[in-house]
Amino acid sequence: MRNVVTNGRASVVVDVWSEDWSGLRYVLLEGTADVLESGAERDHAATLLEAKYPQYARLPLGDAPIIRVTVERRHEWSGAEDRP
């Protein structure tokens, strides 16, 4: 959180792992970031996260801050791209 507050930027990586390296892939999202500590947008994001991930039933988000990333750049890679 301190890093987001200090420089206002963040990156998000979503990847898929495979023992077959041709199945490896990722998407890297980079952009500006804000910490949402309260308000309707923060509460809505928390509700969506809690609905998607069952582990939040045991460890609820409560009033924890949430980072909002506004994507400016997107990079993708796939192991299949390196194959002839």
N, C-alpha and C positions, 0 to 999 in steps of 0.2 A: 504494500500500500504506500509506503513511504516513497518508493521509486516512482510510482504513478503520480503521486502528489508533487514530487520534486520536478520531474521532467515532462509529465503530461503525455507520455507515449507508452504503448504496450504492443506486444505481439502475441498472437494465439496460433498454436500449431495443432492441427488435427492430422493424425497419421493412421495408417493401416499397416499392420505387421504381417509378414508371411515368411515362412521358412524358405519358400521359393522367392528369391529376391526379385523376380520379374513381377511379383504381386505387391511389392512395397510401393507405397505412395504417401504423399503428404500435401497439405495445403498450409501455407504460412500467410497469416493475415497481419498486417502492420497498420497502425494508425494512432490517432489521438485517443487519450483515455481520460475518463473522469471517474471519481469515486462517488457513488451514490450512497449516502448515509441515511437518507430518509426520503419520504415522499411517495407519490403514487407510482412513479416509474420504478423505483427501487422495490416497492412492495409487489408490483406486478411481476417483475423479474424473479423475485424470491418465490412467488407462487408457482411460476412456470418451472423453475428449477426443482422445487419440492415435488411437483407432479411428475416430472420426468425421471428423477433419480430416487428410488425407494430408500436409499440409505439416509436421506434427510428426514425420514419418519423417526429414525433413532437419534439423529443428530440434527435437529431443526436449525434453520438459519437464524431464527429469531430476529434480532435487529442488526445482524452482521452487515457490514458495508458490502456493496457489490460494485465491481468494476464494469463500466460501460466503455466499449471500444468502438470508435467510429472508423471503419476501415477506409484506408487511403490506397493501400497497395495489396495485391494478392500475388503470391508465388505458388506454383504447383510443380510437383515432380512425381514421376512414376518410374519404377525400375524397368517397366516394359519399354520405356523410351530408349534405354541403353541397349536393347536387343536388336539384332538385324531383322 
